[in-house]
Each structure stands twice: as C-alpha cells, then as structure tokens.
Amino acid sequence: MNAPSPTTPPLLEVSHLRKCFGPREVLSDVSFQVPAGTILSVLGRSGTGKSVLLKCIVGLLQADSGEVSYKGESLRNASQMATLRRSASYVFQHNALFDSATVFENVLLPLQARGTGSRQEWDAQVREVLGRLELEEAAERYPSELSGGMQKRLAVARALVSKPELVFFDEPTAGLDPLRRNAVFEMISKLQRESHFTAVLVTHDVQEALVVSSRILWLDAGRVRFDGLASEFSASNDPEIRGFRDNIEALKEALRTPVSIGS
C-alpha cells in the first residue's frame, strides 16, 4: 500500500535498493522519499531489514543494487557519500559510546573529526548541547557511570552537536523500560521541532512512533508495504496493517476467546 508522493521535495531518496546476505534477500526493491523537516519512522518485525536499510543508506553496508540520493545528488562514490556524512549524524542502537572518554569528550569527538572551527567554539557547542539534554552536571563522568537513559541522551547529544541536517536513529529505545522509551521519543520530537533537522527513525515501538512521526515506512519481508503519512497508517483498515499495528488488541481478543480443553 503506497501513499501519493509527498509534495515537499525530498531531502533523501532511496530507489530500488536491494541487499542480500548469501542466498537470503534482506531488502527487495525498496524505494521511498524523505521530505526535509520530517520524522520518518521505519517500522517492521524483527529481521525484516530495518537496520540493514539504514546502514546501506549511510554506506556502512554496500547495497547490491539500487541508488541513494541526497539533495538530488546520487551517492555513488566516496566523495559523494562524504557529502552526506558531513550533513548527517547516526545514533547507533547500542549507543557506541567511548568508555575511556568522559561525557564531554564523547560529545566533542565529532567536532574534532570535522576539524572546522576553534577549540573555544567547539567547547561552547558541547556545553550548549549538554545543557539542552540536561547532561551538563555529568560532563566529567564516564559512560559506565551513567544510567541507561542518560547514556541514550549522551548518544543523542553527540549526534546533534554538529547541528546536522539529517539524523538517523537506529532503535533509539532498545533496552529501555516504557517510561524511558517515552522520554526518548519526547526528546527526539522536541529537539526536532527546535532544530528542524530531518530524522529517519528505525523502531519496534509502533504506537510511540505514530505519535511523533510525520511519515511511516512499513517494511515486511524486506519489501515496502506502506509509505505514507502517519495519520493514514493510524487510520487504515487494511487487514494486514491492522494486524501489525494493533497487535495488542489482537492479543486481547485472543485471550477473550474461550479455550477448548480436550478430554
């Protein structure tokens, strides 16, 4: 089920992407657009290719075929991919923090890697983003000394310190309890509204994603089954969408069904 093409020009466009691991096809002819200033959530069951898709887009994995374009320019070589990486950040599923570096040093690293600006400017940017994410008092602590929720905020702070135009979130609430999951989604939504970055968010948290997202991409068995507005996905009566989206209701219904016990 595909929605009409978005009216806003796409910041990112994926066309006919295919990825296999040996004989197993993980992504099959995946195409979609991400308009600037939106939050697009990529939904799907475990093993359906969501994280593989993100890694193919940013070049952490090489797709077997297909094309990724950023601002209308195809990312076909290392130079073009570097253009995307200068404008984008990636929040890894398990944070990928440097244990031997302090909170401040972890956030400083992307600025040092880019090499533009002075150390005084970098320090000011780090202090600003730590303040926005309520981590300034933890600046000299190490990741191992932080709670799971604080580590997640640190990973987001590191991703946002360079003021990216595009942010990829790979399962940002993995391993968190429901309250912390809600806090992370609230944080992403708030920061996106403040900074106006575009976000591509891979998640298993369907209901939370529907609240914060502009658009939904639903992958099933490596194929796009829905690409459209979050409101359309929420309202859809398509049996397959309902079966995925309303799984809690399906469980409740199953539990209400009398169980027959044989003699």
VOPAGU-2260 file (C-alpha; in pm, 1 decimal, decimal comma):
REM VOPAGU-2260
SITE   aa  ch    i         X         Y         Z
SITE  MET   A    0       0,0       0,0       0,0
SITE  ASN   A    1     167,1     321,2    -115,8
SITE  ALA   A    2      67,3     679,3     -43,8
SITE  PRO   A    3      95,7     953,1    -304,7
SITE  SER   A    4     438,8    1110,1    -339,5
SITE  PRO   A    5     499,3    1384,1     -81,1
SITE  THR   A    6     463,7    1741,3    -206,5
SITE  THR   A    7     774,4    1860,8     -20,0
SITE  PRO   A    8    1092,7    1799,7    -223,8
SITE  PRO   A    9    1279,6    1502,8     -77,8
SITE  LEU   A   10    1597,4    1560,5     117,3
SITE  LEU   A   11    1675,5    1191,1      85,0
SITE  GLU   A   12    1557,8     945,8    -179,9
SITE  VAL   A   13    1607,0     569,3    -194,5
SITE  SER   A   14    1539,0     394,5    -524,8
SITE  HIS   A   15    1512,7      18,7    -587,2
SITE  LEU   A   16    1754,8     -75,4    -308,0
SITE  ARG   A   17    1840,3    -445,5    -282,9
SITE  LYS   A   18    2063,0    -621,6     -31,5
SITE  CYS   A   19    2137,9    -992,5      11,1
SITE  PHE   A   20    2345,4   -1188,1     258,6
SITE  GLY   A   21    2435,1   -1501,6      67,1
SITE  PRO   A   22    2113,9   -1654,2     -70,5
SITE  ARG   A   23    1895,7   -1452,6     171,2
SITE  GLU   A   24    1741,9   -1137,3      26,2
SITE  VAL   A   25    1703,2    -889,3     315,3
SITE  LEU   A   26    1593,7    -584,1     113,1
SITE  SER   A   27    1399,7    -623,1    -208,8
SITE  ASP   A   28    1339,2    -324,8    -440,3
SITE  VAL   A   29    1297,8     -71,1    -157,1
SITE  SER   A   30    1205,9     281,0    -271,7
SITE  PHE   A   31    1090,1     585,1     -71,9
SITE  GLN   A   32    1146,8     955,7     -16,7
SITE  VAL   A   33    1214,3    1157,7     297,8
SITE  PRO   A   34    1091,7    1519,9     273,4
SITE  ALA   A   35    1300,9    1781,1     452,6
SITE  GLY   A   36    1192,3    1864,3     806,6
SITE  THR   A   37    1002,4    1540,9     869,6
SITE  ILE   A   38    1039,2    1245,8    1104,6
SITE  LEU   A   39    1007,2     923,7     907,9
SITE  SER   A   40     974,8     608,6    1119,6
SITE  VAL   A   41    1072,5     275,2     966,1
SITE  LEU   A   42     856,7       1,9    1118,8
SITE  GLY   A   43     857,9    -373,3    1077,7
SITE  ARG   A   44     900,2    -703,9    1252,6
SITE  SER   A   45    1240,9    -820,7    1373,8
SITE  GLY   A   46    1463,7    -937,7    1091,5
SITE  THR   A   47    1278,7    -753,5     817,9
SITE  GLY   A   48    1572,9    -534,3     720,0
SITE  LYS   A   49    1514,7    -205,6     902,5
SITE  SER   A   50    1865,1    -158,2    1043,1
SITE  VAL   A   51    2022,6    -300,5     726,9
SITE  LEU   A   52    1836,8     -31,0     531,8
SITE  LEU   A   53    1985,2     246,9     745,1
SITE  LYS   A   54    2335,3     103,7     712,9
SITE  CYS   A   55    2303,1      79,3     335,1
SITE  ILE   A   56    2188,0     442,4     314,5
SITE  VAL   A   57    2490,0     577,1     503,8
SITE  GLY   A   58    2740,1     337,9     347,5
SITE  LEU   A   59    2810,9     116,5     648,6
SITE  LEU   A   60    2690,5    -167,8     425,4
SITE  GLN   A   61    2716,4    -188,3      48,3
SITE  ALA   A   62    2384,2    -244,1    -127,4
SITE  ASP   A   63    2381,0    -497,8    -408,8
SITE  SER   A   64    2183,6    -265,5    -634,9
SITE  GLY   A   65    1975,0      49,8    -624,9
SITE  GLU   A   66    2052,9     412,4    -557,1
SITE  VAL   A   67    2051,1     661,1    -269,3
SITE  SER   A   68    2028,2    1033,8    -344,2
SITE  TYR   A   69    2082,8    1324,9    -105,0
SITE  LYS   A   70    1952,9    1666,3    -212,1
SITE  GLY   A   71    1907,9    1529,3    -561,2
SITE  GLU   A   72    2267,7    1403,5    -592,7
SITE  SER   A   73    2328,9    1031,2    -624,9
SITE  LEU   A   74    2566,4     888,3    -361,5
SITE  ARG   A   75    2766,5     666,6    -594,6
SITE  ASN   A   76    3121,7     718,8    -473,3
SITE  ALA   A   77    3319,8     800,5    -160,0
SITE  SER   A   78    3328,0    1173,3    -231,6
SITE  GLN   A   79    2950,8    1196,1    -268,4
SITE  MET   A   80    2896,6     978,3      39,8
SITE  ALA   A   81    3124,2    1214,6     234,2
SITE  THR   A   82    2882,4    1497,2     149,0
SITE  LEU   A   83    2602,7    1309,1     324,2
SITE  ARG   A   84    2818,9    1223,8     624,4
SITE  ARG   A   85    2917,6    1588,4     673,3
SITE  SER   A   86    2549,5    1681,3     694,6
SITE  ALA   A   87    2419,1    1377,0     882,5
SITE  SER   A   88    2459,3    1200,1    1216,5
SITE  TYR   A   89    2387,6     843,6    1323,8
SITE  VAL   A   90    2262,5     725,9    1663,8
SITE  PHE   A   91    2354,4     359,4    1699,0
SITE  GLN   A   92    2125,2     101,9    1857,5
SITE  HIS   A   93    2366,4      37,8    2143,6
SITE  ASN   A   94    2494,4     397,4    2161,2
SITE  ALA   A   95    2856,8     318,1    2056,3
SITE  LEU   A   96    2998,1     545,5    2325,6
SITE  PHE   A   97    3370,5     558,1    2402,9
SITE  ASP   A   98    3409,3     416,5    2753,7
SITE  SER   A   99    3753,2     570,7    2808,8
SITE  ALA   A  100    3629,5     922,3    2725,0
SITE  THR   A  101    3424,2    1147,6    2950,3
SITE  VAL   A  102    3076,6    1268,5    2859,4
SITE  PHE   A  103    3226,3    1599,1    2742,3
SITE  GLU   A  104    3493,9    1424,7    2535,9
SITE  ASN   A  105    3240,7    1190,4    2371,5
SITE  VAL   A  106    3036,1    1486,2    2251,2
SITE  LEU   A  107    3346,9    1677,0    2143,8
SITE  LEU   A  108    3470,5    1399,4    1914,1
SITE  PRO   A  109    3250,4    1474,1    1607,1
SITE  LEU   A  110    3362,4    1838,0    1609,8
SITE  GLN   A  111    3727,9    1738,2    1631,6
SITE  ALA   A  112    3680,0    1490,1    1347,3
SITE  ARG   A  113    3532,8    1757,4    1119,9
SITE  GLY   A  114    3811,6    1996,0    1207,4
SITE  THR   A  115    3633,8    2323,0    1130,4
SITE  GLY   A  116    3624,3    2596,9    1392,8
SITE  SER   A  117    3832,5    2665,8    1701,0
SITE  ARG   A  118    3859,3    2470,4    2024,6
SITE  GLN   A  119    3681,3    2756,2    2201,4
SITE  GLU   A  120    3389,7    2728,3    1958,5
SITE  TRP   A  121    3378,6    2350,6    1998,4
SITE  ASP   A  122    3370,0    2372,9    2376,1
SITE  ALA   A  123    3082,7    2621,4    2358,0
SITE  GLN   A  124    2886,6    2391,1    2125,9
SITE  VAL   A  125    2942,6    2093,8    2355,8
SITE  ARG   A  126    2829,6    2288,1    2661,7
SITE  GLU   A  127    2521,2    2407,0    2474,1
SITE  VAL   A  128    2405,1    2059,6    2370,0
SITE  LEU   A  129    2484,2    1908,7    2710,6
SITE  GLY   A  130    2270,4    2179,8    2867,1
SITE  ARG   A  131    1980,8    2112,4    2630,0
SITE  LEU   A  132    1988,7    1742,3    2719,3
SITE  GLU   A  133    2039,6    1804,5    3092,5
SITE  LEU   A  134    2382,1    1641,8    3098,2
SITE  GLU   A  135    2598,1    1938,8    3195,8
SITE  GLU   A  136    2646,7    1812,1    3552,2
SITE  ALA   A  137    2768,5    1478,0    3413,5
SITE  ALA   A  138    3026,4    1634,7    3179,7
SITE  GLU   A  139    3328,5    1484,6    3358,5
SITE  ARG   A  140    3174,0    1143,5    3423,6
SITE  TYR   A  141    3228,2     834,6    3209,8
SITE  PRO   A  142    2956,4     643,5    3018,9
SITE  SER   A  143    2979,3     349,0    3259,8
SITE  GLU   A  144    2878,9     584,2    3541,5
SITE  LEU   A  145    2554,8     684,3    3368,2
SITE  SER   A  146    2211,5     523,8    3371,3
SITE  GLY   A  147    2073,8     370,1    3051,4
SITE  GLY   A  148    1856,7     673,1    2987,2
SITE  MET   A  149    2149,3     911,6    3036,1
SITE  GLN   A  150    2365,8     706,8    2800,7
SITE  LYS   A  151    2094,7     736,8    2537,9
SITE  ARG   A  152    2080,7    1114,3    2589,0
SITE  LEU   A  153    2459,2    1124,3    2556,2
SITE  ALA   A  154    2442,4     938,0    2222,9
SITE  VAL   A  155    2182,6    1187,2    2100,1
SITE  ALA   A  156    2391,4    1482,2    2225,7
SITE  ARG   A  157    2692,5    1355,0    2031,4
SITE  ALA   A  158    2477,1    1321,1    1719,0
SITE  LEU   A  159    2334,7    1673,4    1746,1
SITE  VAL   A  160    2641,6    1872,9    1849,9
SITE  SER   A  161    2745,0    1936,8    1488,3
SITE  LYS   A  162    2395,4    2068,4    1404,1
SITE  PRO   A  163    2322,9    1803,0    1138,5
SITE  GLU   A  164    2057,8    1841,7     871,7
SITE  LEU   A  165    1971,0    1471,5     883,1
SITE  VAL   A  166    1980,5    1229,9    1178,6
SITE  PHE   A  167    1947,8     852,2    1160,8
SITE  PHE   A  168    1822,4     679,3    1477,0
SITE  ASP   A  169    1869,1     300,3    1487,7
SITE  GLU   A  170    1640,9     158,3    1759,3
SITE  PRO   A  171    1698,0     453,4    1997,0
SITE  THR   A  172    1485,0     295,4    2272,7
SITE  ALA   A  173    1634,1     -55,3    2262,7
SITE  GLY   A  174    1665,3    -198,4    2612,5
SITE  LEU   A  175    1477,5      83,0    2785,2
SITE  ASP   A  176    1171,9      46,6    3007,0
SITE  PRO   A  177     839,2     203,1    2894,5
SITE  LEU   A  178     886,6     529,7    3083,8
SITE  ARG   A  179    1236,6     582,9    2945,2
SITE  ARG   A  180    1114,6     488,0    2596,1
SITE  ASN   A  181     852,2     761,7    2614,0
SITE  ALA   A  182    1112,8    1007,8    2739,2
SITE  VAL   A  183    1341,7     930,6    2443,6
SITE  PHE   A  184    1061,2     976,1    2188,2
SITE  GLU   A  185     959,7    1301,2    2358,5
SITE  MET   A  186    1320,9    1419,2    2347,8
SITE  ILE   A  187    1361,0    1339,0    1977,5
SITE  SER   A  188    1034,7    1513,1    1889,5
SITE  LYS   A  189    1118,5    1821,8    2094,9
SITE  LEU   A  190    1471,4    1853,4    1957,6
SITE  GLN   A  191    1348,9    1804,4    1600,8
SITE  ARG   A  192    1096,2    2085,8    1641,8
SITE  GLU   A  193    1362,8    2311,9    1789,9
SITE  SER   A  194    1643,9    2236,5    1543,3
SITE  HIS   A  195    1434,1    2145,8    1236,5
SITE  PHE   A  196    1651,9    1851,0    1138,1
SITE  THR   A  197    1512,2    1565,2     931,2
SITE  ALA   A  198    1501,8    1227,2    1105,9
SITE  VAL   A  199    1488,8     866,4     989,1
SITE  LEU   A  200    1395,0     652,3    1286,8
SITE  VAL   A  201    1407,5     271,6    1298,0
SITE  THR   A  202    1196,1     135,5    1582,2
SITE  HIS   A  203     984,3    -152,6    1709,6
SITE  ASP   A  204     774,0      88,6    1916,8
SITE  VAL   A  205     475,8     127,6    1685,0
SITE  GLN   A  206     237,9     335,3    1897,1
SITE  GLU   A  207     506,1     576,8    2014,8
SITE  ALA   A  208     633,9     620,9    1658,8
SITE  LEU   A  209     285,4     702,3    1534,6
SITE  VAL   A  210     262,2     986,3    1787,2
SITE  VAL   A  211     591,2    1158,6    1696,9
SITE  SER   A  212     632,5    1077,3    1326,3
SITE  SER   A  213     527,6    1269,9    1018,2
SITE  ARG   A  214     554,5     967,3     791,2
SITE  ILE   A  215     566,7     589,1     821,9
SITE  LEU   A  216     757,6     335,4     614,3
SITE  TRP   A  217     645,5     -20,4     691,9
SITE  LEU   A  218     878,5    -297,8     580,3
SITE  ASP   A  219     765,0    -658,8     569,1
SITE  ALA   A  220     996,4    -936,5     447,7
SITE  GLY   A  221    1228,7    -672,9     303,2
SITE  ARG   A  222     961,4    -501,3      95,0
SITE  VAL   A  223     779,4    -169,8     139,1
SITE  ARG   A  224     422,5    -245,2     241,2
SITE  PHE   A  225     324,6     110,0     334,7
SITE  ASP   A  226     477,6     450,0     262,3
SITE  GLY   A  227     270,8     747,2     369,6
SITE  LEU   A  228     152,5     980,2     640,6
SITE  ALA   A  229     146,8     856,0     999,3
SITE  SER   A  230    -217,3     964,3    1022,5
SITE  GLU   A  231    -302,9     742,5     724,2
SITE  PHE   A  232    -126,9     445,4     880,1
SITE  SER   A  233    -310,3     505,1    1208,8
SITE  ALA   A  234    -649,2     523,2    1037,4
SITE  SER   A  235    -601,6     240,8     788,4
SITE  ASN   A  236    -845,9     -50,4     795,5
SITE  ASP   A  237    -624,9    -266,0     575,2
SITE  PRO   A  238    -628,4    -608,5     749,6
SITE  GLU   A  239    -251,3    -656,4     721,1
SITE  ILE   A  240    -173,8    -310,0     856,6
SITE  ARG   A  241    -420,4    -359,3    1139,6
SITE  GLY   A  242    -266,2    -696,4    1221,6
SITE  PHE   A  243      75,5    -535,5    1260,4
SITE  ARG   A  244     -30,7    -202,2    1409,2
SITE  ASP   A  245    -291,5    -328,2    1655,9
SITE  ASN   A  246    -112,2    -635,1    1785,4
SITE  ILE   A  247    -201,4    -557,3    2147,5
SITE  GLU   A  248    -570,8    -552,8    2058,5
SITE  ALA   A  249    -524,1    -880,5    1874,0
SITE  LEU   A  250    -370,8   -1032,4    2187,1
SITE  LYS   A  251    -660,4    -909,4    2399,8
SITE  GLU   A  252    -907,0   -1059,6    2153,9
SITE  ALA   A  253    -720,8   -1390,7    2155,4
SITE  LEU   A  254    -730,4   -1401,7    2534,4
SITE  ARG   A  255   -1104,0   -1336,3    2534,3
SITE  THR   A  256   -1161,3   -1640,7    2314,1
SITE  PRO   A  257   -1261,0   -1947,5    2520,9
SITE  VAL   A  258   -1001,2   -2221,0    2524,9
SITE  SER   A  259   -1123,1   -2573,0    2444,2
SITE  ILE   A  260    -954,6   -2840,0    2651,2
SITE  GLY   A  261    -976,2   -3188,1    2506,9
SITE  SER   A  262   -1061,4   -3488,9    2720,4
